[in-house]
Amino acid sequence: MGQCCDGVCSKCWGIKYIVIGVVIFVTAWKWQMYIWHVLGVLLVLKGAMKLAMPMGCGHCSEMTAKKGKK
């Protein structure tokens, strides 16, 4: 399982971004709001990047890092 932030792994966040981006894109296409196309595409790209490169956020990677011996 990927690194977690607030109980949700990066793969779940990626899928959420893709679904929300597709919904925004389709809605903007139906209502002819062209500026929202950009937002929808950017959310889909962000979701694809989360799936391709699962990395935790800064404070999660610090918490999971192992400390050295004393």
HELIX and SHEET records of a PDB file:
HELIX    1   1 SER A   10  TRP A   31  1                                  22    
HELIX    2   2 TYR A   34  ALA A   52  1                                  19    
HELIX    3   3 GLY A   58  THR A   64  1                                   7    
SHEET    1   A 2 CYS A   4  CYS A   5  0                                        
SHEET    2   A 2 VAL A   8  CYS A   9 -1                                        
END                                                                             
